[in-house]
Amino acid sequence: MGLIIGILIAVVVGGIVGWLASLLVKGTGSGIGLDILIGIGGSILASVLLRLFGIQIASALGSLIVMFLGAVLLLLIVKMIRKA
């Protein structure tokens, strides 16, 4: 049961973070499905990068900010690939 709740939370938070990131990065217009995937992927990307540099985030707000920045980074990468 805990795994299902964790997945649901990841989808909801990832969707919100991805949507907010897509508002900031204009011209991506990916739709809610891709926004959720980018939000989740960006969250994972940011957490992996921070661990590589030995940085740990202790607060929920800090985690949300990192997730948002990761989603923005991933959206910018997707936007650059689409232009190429």
Backbone as JSON Lines, residues from 0, in Angstrom:
{"i":0,"aa":"M","n":[0.82,-1.2,0.0],"ca":[0.0,0.0,0.0],"c":[0.86,1.26,0.0]}
{"i":1,"aa":"G","n":[1.99,1.23,0.71],"ca":[2.87,2.39,0.79],"c":[3.48,2.74,-0.56]}
{"i":2,"aa":"L","n":[3.79,1.72,-1.36],"ca":[4.37,1.95,-2.68],"c":[3.39,2.68,-3.58]}
{"i":3,"aa":"I","n":[2.12,2.29,-3.53],"ca":[1.09,2.93,-4.36],"c":[0.93,4.39,-3.97]}
{"i":4,"aa":"I","n":[0.91,4.67,-2.69],"ca":[0.78,6.05,-2.22],"c":[2.01,6.86,-2.63]}
{"i":5,"aa":"G","n":[3.19,6.26,-2.52],"ca":[4.41,6.94,-2.94],"c":[4.4,7.28,-4.42]}
{"i":6,"aa":"I","n":[3.92,6.36,-5.24],"ca":[3.83,6.6,-6.67],"c":[2.82,7.7,-6.97]}
{"i":7,"aa":"L","n":[1.67,7.66,-6.28],"ca":[0.67,8.71,-6.48],"c":[1.2,10.09,-6.09]}
{"i":8,"aa":"I","n":[1.92,10.15,-4.99],"ca":[2.51,11.42,-4.56],"c":[3.53,11.91,-5.59]}
{"i":9,"aa":"A","n":[4.35,10.99,-6.11],"ca":[5.34,11.36,-7.12],"c":[4.68,11.89,-8.38]}
{"i":10,"aa":"V","n":[3.57,11.28,-8.78],"ca":[2.86,11.72,-9.98],"c":[2.23,13.1,-9.75]}
{"i":11,"aa":"V","n":[1.59,13.29,-8.62],"ca":[0.94,14.57,-8.34],"c":[1.97,15.69,-8.2]}
{"i":12,"aa":"V","n":[2.99,15.46,-7.37],"ca":[4.01,16.49,-7.17],"c":[4.79,16.7,-8.47]}
{"i":13,"aa":"G","n":[5.13,15.62,-9.17],"ca":[5.83,15.73,-10.45],"c":[5.01,16.5,-11.46]}
{"i":14,"aa":"G","n":[3.71,16.27,-11.47],"ca":[2.84,17.0,-12.39],"c":[2.8,18.49,-12.09]}
{"i":15,"aa":"I","n":[2.7,18.82,-10.82],"ca":[2.67,20.23,-10.43],"c":[4.0,20.9,-10.75]}
{"i":16,"aa":"V","n":[5.1,20.24,-10.38],"ca":[6.43,20.79,-10.64],"c":[6.67,20.92,-12.14]}
{"i":17,"aa":"G","n":[6.29,19.89,-12.91],"ca":[6.46,19.94,-14.35],"c":[5.63,21.04,-15.0]}
{"i":18,"aa":"W","n":[4.4,21.21,-14.51],"ca":[3.53,22.26,-15.04],"c":[4.11,23.64,-14.74]}
{"i":19,"aa":"L","n":[4.56,23.85,-13.5],"ca":[5.15,25.14,-13.14],"c":[6.42,25.41,-13.95]}
{"i":20,"aa":"A","n":[7.22,24.37,-14.15],"ca":[8.44,24.53,-14.95],"c":[8.1,24.86,-16.39]}
{"i":21,"aa":"S","n":[7.03,24.25,-16.93],"ca":[6.65,24.54,-18.31],"c":[6.11,25.96,-18.45]}
{"i":22,"aa":"L","n":[5.55,26.52,-17.38],"ca":[5.13,27.92,-17.42],"c":[6.34,28.85,-17.48]}
{"i":23,"aa":"L","n":[7.4,28.46,-16.8],"ca":[8.61,29.28,-16.78],"c":[9.37,29.18,-18.11]}
{"i":24,"aa":"V","n":[9.48,27.96,-18.63],"ca":[10.2,27.73,-19.89],"c":[9.17,27.8,-21.01]}
{"i":25,"aa":"K","n":[9.09,28.94,-21.64],"ca":[8.09,29.14,-22.69],"c":[8.44,28.35,-23.94]}
{"i":26,"aa":"G","n":[7.42,28.0,-24.68],"ca":[7.64,27.34,-25.96],"c":[7.79,25.83,-25.9]}
{"i":27,"aa":"T","n":[7.53,25.23,-24.72],"ca":[7.64,23.78,-24.64],"c":[6.3,23.12,-24.88]}
{"i":28,"aa":"G","n":[5.22,23.68,-24.37],"ca":[3.87,23.19,-24.61],"c":[3.75,21.7,-24.79]}
{"i":29,"aa":"S","n":[4.17,20.94,-23.81],"ca":[4.27,19.5,-23.95],"c":[3.01,18.75,-23.59]}
{"i":30,"aa":"G","n":[2.09,19.37,-22.89],"ca":[0.9,18.67,-22.42],"c":[1.12,18.11,-21.02]}
{"i":31,"aa":"I","n":[0.03,17.8,-20.34],"ca":[0.11,17.39,-18.94],"c":[0.85,16.08,-18.76]}
{"i":32,"aa":"G","n":[0.68,15.15,-19.69],"ca":[1.37,13.85,-19.56],"c":[2.87,14.0,-19.59]}
{"i":33,"aa":"L","n":[3.37,14.74,-20.55],"ca":[4.81,14.94,-20.64],"c":[5.3,15.84,-19.52]}
{"i":34,"aa":"D","n":[4.47,16.79,-19.08],"ca":[4.84,17.63,-17.94],"c":[5.06,16.78,-16.68]}
{"i":35,"aa":"I","n":[4.2,15.78,-16.47],"ca":[4.36,14.9,-15.32],"c":[5.67,14.13,-15.44]}
{"i":36,"aa":"L","n":[5.92,13.58,-16.63],"ca":[7.16,12.81,-16.83],"c":[8.39,13.69,-16.67]}
{"i":37,"aa":"I","n":[8.33,14.9,-17.2],"ca":[9.46,15.81,-17.06],"c":[9.64,16.23,-15.6]}
{"i":38,"aa":"G","n":[8.54,16.44,-14.89],"ca":[8.62,16.78,-13.46],"c":[9.26,15.67,-12.66]}
{"i":39,"aa":"I","n":[8.86,14.43,-12.91],"ca":[9.44,13.29,-12.2],"c":[10.9,13.1,-12.63]}
{"i":40,"aa":"G","n":[11.13,13.14,-13.95],"ca":[12.5,12.98,-14.45],"c":[13.42,14.07,-13.97]}
{"i":41,"aa":"G","n":[12.93,15.3,-13.96],"ca":[13.73,16.41,-13.46],"c":[14.05,16.29,-11.99]}
{"i":42,"aa":"S","n":[13.1,15.78,-11.23],"ca":[13.33,15.55,-9.81],"c":[14.43,14.53,-9.59]}
{"i":43,"aa":"I","n":[14.36,13.46,-10.36],"ca":[15.38,12.41,-10.25],"c":[16.73,12.96,-10.69]}
{"i":44,"aa":"L","n":[16.76,13.68,-11.81],"ca":[18.0,14.26,-12.32],"c":[18.63,15.18,-11.28]}
{"i":45,"aa":"A","n":[17.85,16.05,-10.7],"ca":[18.37,17.0,-9.71],"c":[18.89,16.28,-8.47]}
{"i":46,"aa":"S","n":[18.17,15.27,-8.0],"ca":[18.63,14.57,-6.8],"c":[19.92,13.79,-7.06]}
{"i":47,"aa":"V","n":[20.05,13.21,-8.26],"ca":[21.28,12.49,-8.6],"c":[22.45,13.47,-8.7]}
{"i":48,"aa":"L","n":[22.23,14.61,-9.35],"ca":[23.3,15.6,-9.47],"c":[23.74,16.13,-8.1]}
{"i":49,"aa":"L","n":[22.78,16.38,-7.23],"ca":[23.14,16.88,-5.9],"c":[23.93,15.83,-5.11]}
{"i":50,"aa":"R","n":[23.53,14.57,-5.23],"ca":[24.27,13.5,-4.53],"c":[25.68,13.38,-5.07]}
{"i":51,"aa":"L","n":[25.85,13.56,-6.37],"ca":[27.2,13.5,-6.95],"c":[28.11,14.57,-6.36]}
{"i":52,"aa":"F","n":[27.54,15.73,-6.06],"ca":[28.3,16.82,-5.47],"c":[28.29,16.79,-3.94]}
{"i":53,"aa":"G","n":[27.66,15.79,-3.34],"ca":[27.65,15.64,-1.89],"c":[26.74,16.6,-1.17]}
{"i":54,"aa":"I","n":[25.72,17.12,-1.85],"ca":[24.8,18.08,-1.24],"c":[23.53,17.35,-0.83]}
{"i":55,"aa":"Q","n":[23.09,17.6,0.41],"ca":[21.85,16.99,0.9],"c":[20.86,18.09,1.26]}
{"i":56,"aa":"I","n":[19.61,17.87,0.89],"ca":[18.54,18.83,1.2],"c":[17.7,18.23,2.32]}
{"i":57,"aa":"A","n":[17.54,19.01,3.4],"ca":[16.86,18.47,4.58],"c":[15.4,18.89,4.69]}
{"i":58,"aa":"S","n":[14.99,19.93,4.01],"ca":[13.62,20.42,4.19],"c":[12.75,20.08,2.99]}
{"i":59,"aa":"A","n":[11.45,20.05,3.24],"ca":[10.5,19.78,2.16],"c":[10.5,20.91,1.14]}
{"i":60,"aa":"L","n":[10.59,22.15,1.6],"ca":[10.63,23.29,0.69],"c":[11.88,23.24,-0.18]}
{"i":61,"aa":"G","n":[13.0,22.9,0.41],"ca":[14.24,22.77,-0.35],"c":[14.13,21.68,-1.4]}
{"i":62,"aa":"S","n":[13.49,20.58,-1.04],"ca":[13.28,19.49,-1.99],"c":[12.4,19.92,-3.15]}
{"i":63,"aa":"L","n":[11.36,20.68,-2.87],"ca":[10.48,21.17,-3.93],"c":[11.21,22.12,-4.87]}
{"i":64,"aa":"I","n":[12.06,22.96,-4.3],"ca":[12.84,23.89,-5.12],"c":[13.79,23.12,-6.02]}
{"i":65,"aa":"V","n":[14.45,22.1,-5.46],"ca":[15.37,21.28,-6.25],"c":[14.61,20.54,-7.34]}
{"i":66,"aa":"M","n":[13.43,20.01,-7.02],"ca":[12.61,19.32,-8.02],"c":[12.24,20.28,-9.15]}
{"i":67,"aa":"F","n":[11.85,21.49,-8.79],"ca":[11.47,22.49,-9.78],"c":[12.65,22.84,-10.69]}
{"i":68,"aa":"L","n":[13.82,23.07,-10.09],"ca":[15.0,23.4,-10.88],"c":[15.4,22.25,-11.79]}
{"i":69,"aa":"G","n":[15.26,21.02,-11.3],"ca":[15.55,19.86,-12.14],"c":[14.6,19.76,-13.31]}
{"i":70,"aa":"A","n":[13.33,20.05,-13.08],"ca":[12.34,20.01,-14.16],"c":[12.61,21.11,-15.18]}
{"i":71,"aa":"V","n":[13.01,22.29,-14.7],"ca":[13.35,23.38,-15.62],"c":[14.56,22.99,-16.45]}
{"i":72,"aa":"L","n":[15.57,22.41,-15.82],"ca":[16.76,21.97,-16.54],"c":[16.4,20.93,-17.6]}
{"i":73,"aa":"L","n":[15.58,19.98,-17.24],"ca":[15.19,18.94,-18.19],"c":[14.35,19.53,-19.33]}
{"i":74,"aa":"L","n":[13.47,20.48,-19.03],"ca":[12.7,21.14,-20.09],"c":[13.59,21.9,-21.05]}
{"i":75,"aa":"L","n":[14.6,22.56,-20.53],"ca":[15.54,23.29,-21.39],"c":[16.31,22.33,-22.29]}
{"i":76,"aa":"I","n":[16.68,21.18,-21.75],"ca":[17.37,20.17,-22.56],"c":[16.45,19.64,-23.66]}
{"i":77,"aa":"V","n":[15.19,19.36,-23.31],"ca":[14.22,18.88,-24.3],"c":[14.0,19.95,-25.37]}
{"i":78,"aa":"K","n":[13.91,21.2,-24.96],"ca":[13.7,22.3,-25.91],"c":[14.89,22.43,-26.87]}
{"i":79,"aa":"M","n":[16.1,22.27,-26.36],"ca":[17.29,22.35,-27.21],"c":[17.33,21.18,-28.2]}
{"i":80,"aa":"I","n":[16.93,20.01,-27.77],"ca":[16.93,18.84,-28.65],"c":[15.89,19.01,-29.74]}
{"i":81,"aa":"R","n":[14.73,19.55,-29.4],"ca":[13.68,19.76,-30.41],"c":[14.09,20.77,-31.46]}
{"i":82,"aa":"K","n":[14.88,21.77,-31.09],"ca":[15.34,22.78,-32.04],"c":[16.36,22.19,-33.01]}
{"i":83,"aa":"A","n":[17.14,21.23,-32.53],"ca":[18.22,20.68,-33.36],"c":[17.73,19.8,-34.47]}
